[in-house]
């Protein structure tokens, strides 16, 4: 089975839990009470998103995101 890697951004929700988004897949979001739960849920969301694209005979998006951190003086 072929695999693909996508960048996932996790953000703490002010009301609790975490929200996960996939920048390469517009509209692909999920959430969970813990980071582990959010990761499980977003993995399922990605799989469903890609399955939908395959069913529509559309190309699968590639992830072209690089993340880094920059230290600045304040």
N, CA, C, O and CB atoms as a CASP TS submission, in Angstrom:
PFRMAT TS
TARGET T0000
AUTHOR 0000-0000-0000
METHOD Language model
MODEL 1
PARENT N/A
ATOM      1  N   UNK     1       0.841  -1.181   0.000  1.00  0.00           N
ATOM      2  CA  UNK     1       0.000   0.000   0.000  1.00  0.00           C
ATOM      3  C   UNK     1       0.886   1.244   0.000  1.00  0.00           C
ATOM      4  O   UNK     1       1.839   1.333   0.774  1.00  0.00           O
ATOM      5  CB  UNK     1      -0.957  -0.001   1.220  1.00  0.00           C
ATOM      6  N   UNK     2       0.574   2.184  -0.854  1.00  0.00           N
ATOM      7  CA  UNK     2       1.300   3.441  -0.932  1.00  0.00           C
ATOM      8  C   UNK     2       0.905   4.334   0.238  1.00  0.00           C
ATOM      9  O   UNK     2      -0.232   4.287   0.709  1.00  0.00           O
ATOM     10  CB  UNK     2       1.029   4.150  -2.277  1.00  0.00           C
ATOM     11  N   UNK     3       1.844   5.142   0.699  1.00  0.00           N
ATOM     12  CA  UNK     3       1.532   6.080   1.777  1.00  0.00           C
ATOM     13  C   UNK     3       1.892   7.495   1.345  1.00  0.00           C
ATOM     14  O   UNK     3       2.701   7.696   0.440  1.00  0.00           O
ATOM     15  CB  UNK     3       2.284   5.700   3.076  1.00  0.00           C
ATOM     16  N   UNK     4       1.296   8.446   1.989  1.00  0.00           N
ATOM     17  CA  UNK     4       1.560   9.863   1.754  1.00  0.00           C
ATOM     18  C   UNK     4       1.654  10.536   3.118  1.00  0.00           C
ATOM     19  O   UNK     4       0.942  10.157   4.047  1.00  0.00           O
ATOM     20  CB  UNK     4       0.440  10.526   0.858  1.00  0.00           C
ATOM     21  N   UNK     5       2.513  11.513   3.242  1.00  0.00           N
ATOM     22  CA  UNK     5       2.685  12.236   4.505  1.00  0.00           C
ATOM     23  C   UNK     5       2.144  13.655   4.331  1.00  0.00           C
ATOM     24  O   UNK     5       2.443  14.327   3.344  1.00  0.00           O
ATOM     25  CB  UNK     5       4.191  12.259   4.946  1.00  0.00           C
ATOM     26  N   UNK     6       1.347  14.099   5.298  1.00  0.00           N
ATOM     27  CA  UNK     6       0.800  15.447   5.287  1.00  0.00           C
ATOM     28  C   UNK     6       1.136  16.147   6.590  1.00  0.00           C
ATOM     29  O   UNK     6       1.140  15.531   7.655  1.00  0.00           O
ATOM     30  CB  UNK     6      -0.720  15.422   5.063  1.00  0.00           C
ATOM     31  N   UNK     7       1.416  17.435   6.497  1.00  0.00           N
ATOM     32  CA  UNK     7       1.651  18.256   7.675  1.00  0.00           C
ATOM     33  C   UNK     7       0.311  18.512   8.367  1.00  0.00           C
ATOM     34  O   UNK     7      -0.678  18.858   7.721  1.00  0.00           O
ATOM     35  CB  UNK     7       2.353  19.598   7.294  1.00  0.00           C
ATOM     36  N   UNK     8       0.296  18.337   9.674  1.00  0.00           N
ATOM     37  CA  UNK     8      -0.896  18.598  10.476  1.00  0.00           C
ATOM     38  C   UNK     8      -0.525  19.653  11.514  1.00  0.00           C
ATOM     39  O   UNK     8       0.506  19.544  12.178  1.00  0.00           O
ATOM     40  CB  UNK     8      -1.439  17.282  11.159  1.00  0.00           C
ATOM     41  N   UNK     9      -1.362  20.664  11.648  1.00  0.00           N
ATOM     42  CA  UNK     9      -1.163  21.711  12.647  1.00  0.00           C
ATOM     43  C   UNK     9      -2.153  21.472  13.788  1.00  0.00           C
ATOM     44  O   UNK     9      -3.361  21.388  13.566  1.00  0.00           O
ATOM     45  CB  UNK     9      -1.352  23.144  12.021  1.00  0.00           C
ATOM     46  N   UNK    10      -1.635  21.365  14.994  1.00  0.00           N
ATOM     47  CA  UNK    10      -2.481  21.174  16.179  1.00  0.00           C
ATOM     48  C   UNK    10      -2.506  22.473  16.973  1.00  0.00           C
ATOM     49  O   UNK    10      -1.461  23.063  17.248  1.00  0.00           O
ATOM     50  CB  UNK    10      -1.962  19.988  17.066  1.00  0.00           C
ATOM     51  N   UNK    11      -3.698  22.912  17.336  1.00  0.00           N
ATOM     52  CA  UNK    11      -3.846  24.117  18.145  1.00  0.00           C
ATOM     53  C   UNK    11      -4.711  23.803  19.352  1.00  0.00           C
ATOM     54  O   UNK    11      -5.726  23.114  19.245  1.00  0.00           O
ATOM     55  CB  UNK    11      -4.458  25.275  17.317  1.00  0.00           C
ATOM     56  N   UNK    12      -4.294  24.322  20.509  1.00  0.00           N
ATOM     57  CA  UNK    12      -5.108  24.159  21.713  1.00  0.00           C
ATOM     58  C   UNK    12      -6.372  24.988  21.558  1.00  0.00           C
ATOM     59  O   UNK    12      -6.308  26.158  21.182  1.00  0.00           O
ATOM     60  CB  UNK    12      -4.321  24.579  22.994  1.00  0.00           C
ATOM     61  N   UNK    13      -7.512  24.391  21.843  1.00  0.00           N
ATOM     62  CA  UNK    13      -8.800  25.101  21.799  1.00  0.00           C
ATOM     63  C   UNK    13      -8.995  25.776  23.152  1.00  0.00           C
ATOM     64  O   UNK    13      -8.863  25.118  24.184  1.00  0.00           O
ATOM     65  CB  UNK    13     -10.003  24.120  21.467  1.00  0.00           C
ATOM     66  N   UNK    14      -9.304  27.068  23.175  1.00  0.00           N
ATOM     67  CA  UNK    14      -9.495  27.773  24.456  1.00  0.00           C
ATOM     68  C   UNK    14     -10.557  27.121  25.342  1.00  0.00           C
ATOM     69  O   UNK    14     -10.520  27.274  26.562  1.00  0.00           O
ATOM     70  CB  UNK    14      -9.879  29.220  24.197  1.00  0.00           C
ATOM     71  N   UNK    15     -11.499  26.399  24.743  1.00  0.00           N
ATOM     72  CA  UNK    15     -12.547  25.743  25.520  1.00  0.00           C
ATOM     73  C   UNK    15     -12.175  24.310  25.909  1.00  0.00           C
ATOM     74  O   UNK    15     -12.972  23.602  26.524  1.00  0.00           O
ATOM     75  CB  UNK    15     -13.844  25.739  24.734  1.00  0.00           C
ATOM     76  N   UNK    16     -10.964  23.889  25.549  1.00  0.00           N
ATOM     77  CA  UNK    16     -10.489  22.550  25.887  1.00  0.00           C
ATOM     78  C   UNK    16     -10.276  21.706  24.656  1.00  0.00           C
ATOM     79  O   UNK    16     -10.948  21.884  23.641  1.00  0.00           O
ATOM     80  CB  UNK    16     -11.461  21.862  26.812  1.00  0.00           C
ATOM     81  N   UNK    17      -9.343  20.792  24.751  1.00  0.00           N
ATOM     82  CA  UNK    17      -9.047  19.907  23.644  1.00  0.00           C
ATOM     83  C   UNK    17      -8.162  20.566  22.600  1.00  0.00           C
ATOM     84  O   UNK    17      -7.576  21.622  22.836  1.00  0.00           O
ATOM     85  CB  UNK    17     -10.320  19.439  23.008  1.00  0.00           C
ATOM     86  N   UNK    18      -8.077  19.922  21.442  1.00  0.00           N
ATOM     87  CA  UNK    18      -7.197  20.372  20.376  1.00  0.00           C
ATOM     88  C   UNK    18      -7.918  20.306  19.033  1.00  0.00           C
ATOM     89  O   UNK    18      -8.745  19.427  18.792  1.00  0.00           O
ATOM     90  CB  UNK    18      -5.915  19.526  20.342  1.00  0.00           C
ATOM     91  N   UNK    19      -7.583  21.257  18.171  1.00  0.00           N
ATOM     92  CA  UNK    19      -8.099  21.290  16.804  1.00  0.00           C
ATOM     93  C   UNK    19      -6.927  20.968  15.889  1.00  0.00           C
ATOM     94  O   UNK    19      -5.833  21.507  16.059  1.00  0.00           O
ATOM     95  CB  UNK    19      -8.752  22.690  16.447  1.00  0.00           C
ATOM     96  N   UNK    20      -7.159  20.087  14.916  1.00  0.00           N
ATOM     97  CA  UNK    20      -6.127  19.687  13.969  1.00  0.00           C
ATOM     98  C   UNK    20      -6.552  20.102  12.566  1.00  0.00           C
ATOM     99  O   UNK    20      -7.691  19.869  12.161  1.00  0.00           O
ATOM    100  CB  UNK    20      -5.866  18.157  14.039  1.00  0.00           C
ATOM    101  N   UNK    21      -5.630  20.720  11.824  1.00  0.00           N
ATOM    102  CA  UNK    21      -5.918  21.113  10.447  1.00  0.00           C
ATOM    103  C   UNK    21      -4.794  20.622   9.542  1.00  0.00           C
ATOM    104  O   UNK    21      -3.659  20.429   9.976  1.00  0.00           O
ATOM    105  CB  UNK    21      -6.087  22.656  10.330  1.00  0.00           C
ATOM    106  N   UNK    22      -5.145  20.423   8.265  1.00  0.00           N
ATOM    107  CA  UNK    22      -4.202  19.914   7.278  1.00  0.00           C
ATOM    108  C   UNK    22      -4.109  20.957   6.160  1.00  0.00           C
ATOM    109  O   UNK    22      -4.965  20.981   5.276  1.00  0.00           O
ATOM    110  CB  UNK    22      -4.648  18.501   6.721  1.00  0.00           C
ATOM    111  N   UNK    23      -3.088  21.817   6.182  1.00  0.00           N
ATOM    112  CA  UNK    23      -3.014  22.912   5.221  1.00  0.00           C
ATOM    113  C   UNK    23      -3.058  22.483   3.750  1.00  0.00           C
ATOM    114  O   UNK    23      -3.614  23.209   2.926  1.00  0.00           O
ATOM    115  CB  UNK    23      -1.771  23.678   5.460  1.00  0.00           C
ATOM    116  N   UNK    24      -2.500  21.348   3.407  1.00  0.00           N
ATOM    117  CA  UNK    24      -2.483  20.889   2.013  1.00  0.00           C
ATOM    118  C   UNK    24      -3.848  20.398   1.541  1.00  0.00           C
ATOM    119  O   UNK    24      -4.070  20.229   0.342  1.00  0.00           O
ATOM    120  CB  UNK    24      -1.462  19.781   1.846  1.00  0.00           C
ATOM    121  N   UNK    25      -4.773  20.166   2.497  1.00  0.00           N
ATOM    122  CA  UNK    25      -6.105  19.655   2.160  1.00  0.00           C
ATOM    123  C   UNK    25      -7.142  20.655   2.662  1.00  0.00           C
ATOM    124  O   UNK    25      -7.634  20.519   3.782  1.00  0.00           O
ATOM    125  CB  UNK    25      -6.348  18.231   2.782  1.00  0.00           C
ATOM    126  N   UNK    26      -7.477  21.648   1.859  1.00  0.00           N
ATOM    127  CA  UNK    26      -8.412  22.695   2.302  1.00  0.00           C
ATOM    128  C   UNK    26      -9.715  22.118   2.876  1.00  0.00           C
ATOM    129  O   UNK    26     -10.370  21.275   2.263  1.00  0.00           O
ATOM    130  CB  UNK    26      -8.737  23.625   1.134  1.00  0.00           C
ATOM    131  N   UNK    27     -10.058  22.599   4.057  1.00  0.00           N
ATOM    132  CA  UNK    27     -11.289  22.158   4.701  1.00  0.00           C
ATOM    133  C   UNK    27     -11.158  20.869   5.488  1.00  0.00           C
ATOM    134  O   UNK    27     -12.145  20.384   6.042  1.00  0.00           O
ATOM    135  CB  UNK    27     -12.342  21.990   3.683  1.00  0.00           C
ATOM    136  N   UNK    28      -9.958  20.301   5.551  1.00  0.00           N
ATOM    137  CA  UNK    28      -9.747  19.051   6.295  1.00  0.00           C
ATOM    138  C   UNK    28      -9.323  19.402   7.721  1.00  0.00           C
ATOM    139  O   UNK    28      -8.185  19.796   7.976  1.00  0.00           O
ATOM    140  CB  UNK    28      -8.666  18.143   5.594  1.00  0.00           C
ATOM    141  N   UNK    29     -10.269  19.248   8.634  1.00  0.00           N
ATOM    142  CA  UNK    29     -10.068  19.566  10.049  1.00  0.00           C
ATOM    143  C   UNK    29     -10.619  18.436  10.903  1.00  0.00           C
ATOM    144  O   UNK    29     -11.454  17.652  10.453  1.00  0.00           O
ATOM    145  CB  UNK    29     -10.747  20.911  10.422  1.00  0.00           C
ATOM    146  N   UNK    30     -10.147  18.362  12.129  1.00  0.00           N
ATOM    147  CA  UNK    30     -10.743  17.461  13.111  1.00  0.00           C
ATOM    148  C   UNK    30     -10.377  18.003  14.489  1.00  0.00           C
ATOM    149  O   UNK    30      -9.753  19.057  14.606  1.00  0.00           O
ATOM    150  CB  UNK    30     -10.245  15.968  12.921  1.00  0.00           C
ATOM    151  N   UNK    31     -10.772  17.274  15.525  1.00  0.00           N
ATOM    152  CA  UNK    31     -10.477  17.705  16.883  1.00  0.00           C
ATOM    153  C   UNK    31     -10.441  16.505  17.804  1.00  0.00           C
ATOM    154  O   UNK    31     -10.802  15.394  17.416  1.00  0.00           O
ATOM    155  CB  UNK    31     -11.511  18.728  17.372  1.00  0.00           C
ATOM    156  N   UNK    32     -10.003  16.741  19.022  1.00  0.00           N
ATOM    157  CA  UNK    32      -9.990  15.697  20.037  1.00  0.00           C
ATOM    158  C   UNK    32      -9.745  16.305  21.400  1.00  0.00           C
ATOM    159  O   UNK    32      -9.235  17.419  21.518  1.00  0.00           O
ATOM    160  CB  UNK    32      -8.925  14.641  19.723  1.00  0.00           C
ATOM    161  N   UNK    33     -10.111  15.567  22.418  1.00  0.00           N
ATOM    162  CA  UNK    33      -9.896  16.038  23.801  1.00  0.00           C
ATOM    163  C   UNK    33      -8.417  16.022  24.164  1.00  0.00           C
ATOM    164  O   UNK    33      -7.975  16.820  24.991  1.00  0.00           O
ATOM    165  CB  UNK    33     -10.687  15.169  24.799  1.00  0.00           C
ATOM    166  N   UNK    34      -7.641  15.115  23.551  1.00  0.00           N
ATOM    167  CA  UNK    34      -6.197  15.021  23.788  1.00  0.00           C
ATOM    168  C   UNK    34      -5.495  15.102  22.431  1.00  0.00           C
ATOM    169  O   UNK    34      -6.131  14.955  21.387  1.00  0.00           O
ATOM    170  CB  UNK    34      -5.821  13.684  24.551  1.00  0.00           C
ATOM    171  N   UNK    35      -4.182  15.336  22.454  1.00  0.00           N
ATOM    172  CA  UNK    35      -3.429  15.333  21.198  1.00  0.00           C
ATOM    173  C   UNK    35      -3.524  13.972  20.513  1.00  0.00           C
ATOM    174  O   UNK    35      -3.640  13.891  19.290  1.00  0.00           O
ATOM    175  CB  UNK    35      -1.955  15.697  21.452  1.00  0.00           C
ATOM    176  N   UNK    36      -3.474  12.916  21.302  1.00  0.00           N
ATOM    177  CA  UNK    36      -3.561  11.573  20.736  1.00  0.00           C
ATOM    178  C   UNK    36      -4.896  11.352  20.040  1.00  0.00           C
ATOM    179  O   UNK    36      -4.942  10.797  18.942  1.00  0.00           O
ATOM    180  CB  UNK    36      -3.361  10.524  21.826  1.00  0.00           C
ATOM    181  N   UNK    37      -5.970  11.780  20.668  1.00  0.00           N
ATOM    182  CA  UNK    37      -7.304  11.643  20.082  1.00  0.00           C
ATOM    183  C   UNK    37      -7.423  12.511  18.829  1.00  0.00           C
ATOM    184  O   UNK    37      -7.998  12.081  17.830  1.00  0.00           O
ATOM    185  CB  UNK    37      -8.394  12.029  21.110  1.00  0.00           C
ATOM    186  N   UNK    38      -6.887  13.717  18.879  1.00  0.00           N
ATOM    187  CA  UNK    38      -6.928  14.598  17.711  1.00  0.00           C
ATOM    188  C   UNK    38      -6.158  13.974  16.552  1.00  0.00           C
ATOM    189  O   UNK    38      -6.588  14.074  15.403  1.00  0.00           O
ATOM    190  CB  UNK    38      -6.349  15.988  18.055  1.00  0.00           C
ATOM    191  N   UNK    39      -5.031  13.334  16.835  1.00  0.00           N
ATOM    192  CA  UNK    39      -4.244  12.689  15.781  1.00  0.00           C
ATOM    193  C   UNK    39      -5.006  11.517  15.155  1.00  0.00           C
ATOM    194  O   UNK    39      -5.006  11.359  13.935  1.00  0.00           O
ATOM    195  CB  UNK    39      -2.900  12.201  16.344  1.00  0.00           C
ATOM    196  N   UNK    40      -5.640  10.715  15.968  1.00  0.00           N
ATOM    197  CA  UNK    40      -6.447   9.607  15.450  1.00  0.00           C
ATOM    198  C   UNK    40      -7.572  10.143  14.576  1.00  0.00           C
ATOM    199  O   UNK    40      -7.811   9.634  13.480  1.00  0.00           O
ATOM    200  CB  UNK    40      -7.023   8.759  16.606  1.00  0.00           C
ATOM    201  N   UNK    41      -8.259  11.166  15.060  1.00  0.00           N
ATOM    202  CA  UNK    41      -9.396  11.731  14.333  1.00  0.00           C
ATOM    203  C   UNK    41      -8.976  12.405  13.034  1.00  0.00           C
ATOM    204  O   UNK    41      -9.660  12.264  12.020  1.00  0.00           O
ATOM    205  CB  UNK    41     -10.125  12.727  15.208  1.00  0.00           C
ATOM    206  N   UNK    42      -7.853  13.141  13.046  1.00  0.00           N
ATOM    207  CA  UNK    42      -7.436  13.816  11.822  1.00  0.00           C
ATOM    208  C   UNK    42      -6.898  12.807  10.808  1.00  0.00           C
ATOM    209  O   UNK    42      -7.020  13.023   9.602  1.00  0.00           O
ATOM    210  CB  UNK    42      -6.372  14.881  12.133  1.00  0.00           C
ATOM    211  N   UNK    43      -6.313  11.727  11.273  1.00  0.00           N
ATOM    212  CA  UNK    43      -5.877  10.674  10.347  1.00  0.00           C
ATOM    213  C   UNK    43      -7.078  10.109   9.607  1.00  0.00           C
ATOM    214  O   UNK    43      -7.024   9.912   8.393  1.00  0.00           O
ATOM    215  CB  UNK    43      -5.130   9.546  11.102  1.00  0.00           C
ATOM    216  N   UNK    44      -8.148   9.849  10.321  1.00  0.00           N
ATOM    217  CA  UNK    44      -9.378   9.370   9.693  1.00  0.00           C
ATOM    218  C   UNK    44      -9.933  10.408   8.721  1.00  0.00           C
ATOM    219  O   UNK    44     -10.386  10.059   7.631  1.00  0.00           O
ATOM    220  CB  UNK    44     -10.428   9.029  10.761  1.00  0.00           C
ATOM    221  N   UNK    45      -9.899  11.681   9.109  1.00  0.00           N
ATOM    222  CA  UNK    45     -10.393  12.747   8.235  1.00  0.00           C
ATOM    223  C   UNK    45      -9.572  12.822   6.946  1.00  0.00           C
ATOM    224  O   UNK    45     -10.128  13.007   5.863  1.00  0.00           O
ATOM    225  CB  UNK    45     -10.356  14.101   8.967  1.00  0.00           C
ATOM    226  N   UNK    46      -8.254  12.679   7.062  1.00  0.00           N
ATOM    227  CA  UNK    46      -7.387  12.690   5.876  1.00  0.00           C
ATOM    228  C   UNK    46      -7.720  11.514   4.974  1.00  0.00           C
ATOM    229  O   UNK    46      -7.843  11.679   3.760  1.00  0.00           O
ATOM    230  CB  UNK    46      -5.896  12.646   6.283  1.00  0.00           C
ATOM    231  N   UNK    47      -7.868  10.324   5.556  1.00  0.00           N
ATOM    232  CA  UNK    47      -8.190   9.143   4.757  1.00  0.00           C
ATOM    233  C   UNK    47      -9.499   9.328   3.997  1.00  0.00           C
ATOM    234  O   UNK    47      -9.585   8.986   2.818  1.00  0.00           O
ATOM    235  CB  UNK    47      -8.275   7.905   5.648  1.00  0.00           C
ATOM    236  N   UNK    48     -10.513   9.865   4.661  1.00  0.00           N
ATOM    237  CA  UNK    48     -11.806  10.098   4.007  1.00  0.00           C
ATOM    238  C   UNK    48     -11.686  11.162   2.918  1.00  0.00           C
ATOM    239  O   UNK    48     -12.278  11.021   1.848  1.00  0.00           O
ATOM    240  CB  UNK    48     -12.862  10.521   5.042  1.00  0.00           C
ATOM    241  N   UNK    49     -10.934  12.213   3.182  1.00  0.00           N
ATOM    242  CA  UNK    49     -10.715  13.280   2.214  1.00  0.00           C
ATOM    243  C   UNK    49     -10.066  12.711   0.949  1.00  0.00           C
ATOM    244  O   UNK    49     -10.520  12.982  -0.163  1.00  0.00           O
ATOM    245  CB  UNK    49      -9.835  14.399   2.824  1.00  0.00           C
ATOM    246  N   UNK    50      -9.000  11.920   1.126  1.00  0.00           N
ATOM    247  CA  UNK    50      -8.286  11.355  -0.019  1.00  0.00           C
ATOM    248  C   UNK    50      -9.139  10.340  -0.765  1.00  0.00           C
ATOM    249  O   UNK    50      -9.095  10.275  -1.993  1.00  0.00           O
ATOM    250  CB  UNK    50      -6.987  10.701   0.437  1.00  0.00           C
ATOM    251  N   UNK    51      -9.910   9.554  -0.039  1.00  0.00           N
ATOM    252  CA  UNK    51     -10.816   8.588  -0.662  1.00  0.00           C
ATOM    253  C   UNK    51     -11.830   9.318  -1.549  1.00  0.00           C
ATOM    254  O   UNK    51     -12.138   8.863  -2.651  1.00  0.00           O
ATOM    255  CB  UNK    51     -11.546   7.745   0.420  1.00  0.00           C
ATOM    256  N   UNK    52     -12.337  10.437  -1.069  1.00  0.00           N
ATOM    257  CA  UNK    52     -13.288  11.226  -1.836  1.00  0.00           C
ATOM    258  C   UNK    52     -12.648  11.740  -3.129  1.00  0.00           C
ATOM    259  O   UNK    52     -13.267  11.697  -4.192  1.00  0.00           O
ATOM    260  CB  UNK    52     -13.810  12.398  -0.993  1.00  0.00           C
ATOM    261  N   UNK    53     -11.407  12.226  -3.034  1.00  0.00           N
ATOM    262  CA  UNK    53     -10.706  12.696  -4.222  1.00  0.00           C
ATOM    263  C   UNK    53     -10.493  11.561  -5.222  1.00  0.00           C
ATOM    264  O   UNK    53     -10.672  11.743  -6.426  1.00  0.00           O
ATOM    265  CB  UNK    53      -9.363  13.315  -3.834  1.00  0.00           C
ATOM    266  N   UNK    54     -10.109  10.390  -4.715  1.00  0.00           N
ATOM    267  CA  UNK    54      -9.902   9.236  -5.600  1.00  0.00           C
ATOM    268  C   UNK    54     -11.204   8.853  -6.301  1.00  0.00           C
ATOM    269  O   UNK    54     -11.206   8.557  -7.496  1.00  0.00           O
ATOM    270  CB  UNK    54      -9.354   8.031  -4.803  1.00  0.00           C
ATOM    271  N   UNK    55     -12.296   8.858  -5.565  1.00  0.00           N
ATOM    272  CA  UNK    55     -13.598   8.508  -6.153  1.00  0.00           C
ATOM    273  C   UNK    55     -14.002   9.487  -7.247  1.00  0.00           C
ATOM    274  O   UNK    55     -14.715   9.118  -8.180  1.00  0.00           O
ATOM    275  CB  UNK    55     -14.677   8.472  -5.071  1.00  0.00           C
ATOM    276  N   UNK    56     -13.548  10.737  -7.136  1.00  0.00           N
ATOM    277  CA  UNK    56     -13.847  11.762  -8.135  1.00  0.00           C
ATOM    278  C   UNK    56     -12.763  11.834  -9.210  1.00  0.00           C
ATOM    279  O   UNK    56     -12.791  12.711 -10.073  1.00  0.00           O
ATOM    280  CB  UNK    56     -14.004  13.124  -7.461  1.00  0.00           C
ATOM    281  N   UNK    57     -11.800  10.894  -9.149  1.00  0.00           N
ATOM    282  CA  UNK    57     -10.691  10.819 -10.110  1.00  0.00           C
ATOM    283  C   UNK    57      -9.881  12.113 -10.149  1.00  0.00           C
ATOM    284  O   UNK    57      -9.441  12.559 -11.209  1.00  0.00           O
ATOM    285  CB  UNK    57     -11.226  10.505 -11.506  1.00  0.00           C
ATOM    286  N   UNK    58      -9.696  12.702  -8.974  1.00  0.00           N
ATOM    287  CA  UNK    58      -8.897  13.922  -8.848  1.00  0.00           C
ATOM    288  C   UNK    58      -7.518  13.567  -8.301  1.00  0.00           C
ATOM    289  O   UNK    58      -7.357  12.593  -7.566  1.00  0.00           O
ATOM    290  CB  UNK    58      -9.604  14.960  -7.927  1.00  0.00           C
ATOM    291  N   UNK    59      -6.537  14.368  -8.668  1.00  0.00           N
ATOM    292  CA  UNK    59      -5.173  14.154  -8.193  1.00  0.00           C
ATOM    293  C   UNK    59      -5.090  14.388  -6.688  1.00  0.00           C
ATOM    294  O   UNK    59      -5.772  15.254  -6.140  1.00  0.00           O
ATOM    295  CB  UNK    59      -4.190  15.081  -8.933  1.00  0.00           C
ATOM    296  N   UNK    60      -4.251  13.608  -6.039  1.00  0.00           N
ATOM    297  CA  UNK    60      -4.036  13.788  -4.602  1.00  0.00           C
ATOM    298  C   UNK    60      -3.045  14.928  -4.386  1.00  0.00           C
ATOM    299  O   UNK    60      -1.966  14.927  -4.977  1.00  0.00           O
ATOM    300  CB  UNK    60      -3.517  12.471  -3.943  1.00  0.00           C
ATOM    301  N   UNK    61      -3.397  15.896  -3.548  1.00  0.00           N
ATOM    302  CA  UNK    61      -2.491  17.029  -3.293  1.00  0.00           C
ATOM    303  C   UNK    61      -1.202  16.568  -2.628  1.00  0.00           C
ATOM    304  O   UNK    61      -1.189  15.621  -1.842  1.00  0.00           O
ATOM    305  CB  UNK    61      -3.180  18.080  -2.414  1.00  0.00           C
ATOM    306  N   UNK    62      -0.130  17.254  -2.958  1.00  0.00           N
ATOM    307  CA  UNK    62       1.157  17.007  -2.321  1.00  0.00           C
ATOM    308  C   UNK    62       1.349  18.034  -1.215  1.00  0.00           C
ATOM    309  O   UNK    62       0.869  19.164  -1.313  1.00  0.00           O
ATOM    310  CB  UNK    62       2.326  17.071  -3.355  1.00  0.00           C
ATOM    311  N   UNK    63       2.034  17.643  -0.191  1.00  0.00           N
ATOM    312  CA  UNK    63       2.318  18.536   0.926  1.00  0.00           C
ATOM    313  C   UNK    63       3.629  19.256   0.646  1.00  0.00           C
ATOM    314  O   UNK    63       4.681  18.623   0.558  1.00  0.00           O
ATOM    315  CB  UNK    63       2.386  17.753   2.275  1.00  0.00           C
ATOM    316  N   UNK    64       3.572  20.568   0.509  1.00  0.00           N
ATOM    317  CA  UNK    64       4.764  21.373   0.249  1.00  0.00           C
ATOM    318  C   UNK    64       4.942  22.404   1.350  1.00  0.00           C
ATOM    319  O   UNK    64       5.204  23.577   1.082  1.00  0.00           O
ATOM    320  CB  UNK    64       4.673  22.064  -1.126  1.00  0.00           C
ATOM    321  N   UNK    65       4.798  21.962   2.580  1.00  0.00           N
ATOM    322  CA  UNK    65       4.887  22.872   3.721  1.00  0.00           C
ATOM    323  C   UNK    65       6.098  22.484   4.565  1.00  0.00           C
ATOM    324  O   UNK    65       6.305  21.318   4.901  1.00  0.00           O
ATOM    325  CB  UNK    65       3.577  22.836   4.575  1.00  0.00           C
ATOM    326  N   UNK    66       6.878  23.491   4.890  1.00  0.00           N
ATOM    327  CA  UNK    66       8.000  23.292   5.795  1.00  0.00           C
ATOM    328  C   UNK    66       7.779  24.195   6.981  1.00  0.00           C
ATOM    329  O   UNK    66       7.427  25.365   6.831  1.00  0.00           O
ATOM    330  CB  UNK    66       9.369  23.583   5.103  1.00  0.00           C
ATOM    331  N   UNK    67       7.984  23.657   8.138  1.00  0.00           N
ATOM    332  CA  UNK    67       7.731  24.417   9.353  1.00  0.00           C
ATOM    333  C   UNK    67       9.042  24.675  10.064  1.00  0.00           C
ATOM    334  O   UNK    67       9.928  23.821  10.079  1.00  0.00           O
ATOM    335  CB  UNK    67       6.746  23.678  10.277  1.00  0.00           C
ATOM    336  N   UNK    68       9.163  25.830  10.642  1.00  0.00           N
ATOM    337  CA  UNK    68      10.336  26.175  11.410  1.00  0.00           C
ATOM    338  C   UNK    68       9.968  27.122  12.532  1.00  0.00           C
ATOM    339  O   UNK    68       8.830  27.582  12.626  1.00  0.00           O
ATOM    340  CB  UNK    68      11.399  26.790  10.518  1.00  0.00           C
ATOM    341  N   UNK    69      10.916  27.402  13.362  1.00  0.00           N
ATOM    342  CA  UNK    69      10.725  28.352  14.435  1.00  0.00           C
ATOM    343  C   UNK    69      11.811  29.408  14.318  1.00  0.00           C
ATOM    344  O   UNK    69      12.953  29.112  13.966  1.00  0.00           O
ATOM    345  CB  UNK    69      10.755  27.654  15.825  1.00  0.00           C
ATOM    346  N   UNK    70      11.440  30.633  14.616  1.00  0.00           N
ATOM    347  CA  UNK    70      12.359  31.747  14.551  1.00  0.00           C
ATOM    348  C   UNK    70      12.380  32.433  15.910  1.00  0.00           C
ATOM    349  O   UNK    70      11.331  32.754  16.468  1.00  0.00           O
ATOM    350  CB  UNK    70      11.963  32.738  13.425  1.00  0.00           C
ATOM    351  N   UNK    71      13.563  32.652  16.431  1.00  0.00           N
ATOM    352  CA  UNK    71      13.689  33.341  17.715  1.00  0.00           C
ATOM    353  C   UNK    71      13.884  34.834  17.431  1.00  0.00           C
ATOM    354  O   UNK    71      14.722  35.221  16.617  1.00  0.00           O
ATOM    355  CB  UNK    71      14.885  32.759  18.567  1.00  0.00           C
ATOM    356  N   UNK    72      13.096  35.657  18.118  1.00  0.00           N
ATOM    357  CA  UNK    72      13.210  37.113  17.946  1.00  0.00           C
ATOM    358  C   UNK    72      13.365  37.778  19.303  1.00  0.00           C
ATOM    359  O   UNK    72      12.867  37.280  20.313  1.00  0.00           O
ATOM    360  CB  UNK    72      11.973  37.686  17.201  1.00  0.00           C
ATOM    361  N   UNK    73      14.046  38.887  19.317  1.00  0.00           N
ATOM    362  CA  UNK    73      14.213  39.658  20.552  1.00  0.00           C
ATOM    363  C   UNK    73      12.938  40.455  20.812  1.00  0.00           C
ATOM    364  O   UNK    73      12.351  41.018  19.888  1.00  0.00           O
ATOM    365  CB  UNK    73      15.454  40.609  20.463  1.00  0.00           C
ATOM    366  N   UNK    74      12.517  40.499  22.067  1.00  0.00           N
ATOM    367  CA  UNK    74      11.332  41.285  22.422  1.00  0.00           C
ATOM    368  C   UNK    74      11.667  42.254  23.541  1.00  0.00           C
ATOM    369  O   UNK    74      10.802  43.008  23.985  1.00  0.00           O
ATOM    370  CB  UNK    74      10.165  40.365  22.842  1.00  0.00           C
TER
END
